[in-house]
Amino acid sequence: MLFLLPTGILGTNYNYIGKTVVFETLFNSALAVIVYNYVKRMMNSETLKREWKF
């Protein structure tokens, strides 16, 4: 996307692209924290810590 902006291929609506990039960055950061905490809690559960008997 960074290479397409200067050439004008993406159009001239830079304001929309800027808002989208900022929103997606914040959304992905918040989602990563939530998913990380969920996976961490799941991996530390007693069910997964028990040894598996095949």
Residue pairs with C-beta under 8 A, 6 or more apart in sequence:
1 10
1 17
4 10
5 14
5 17
10 17
42 48
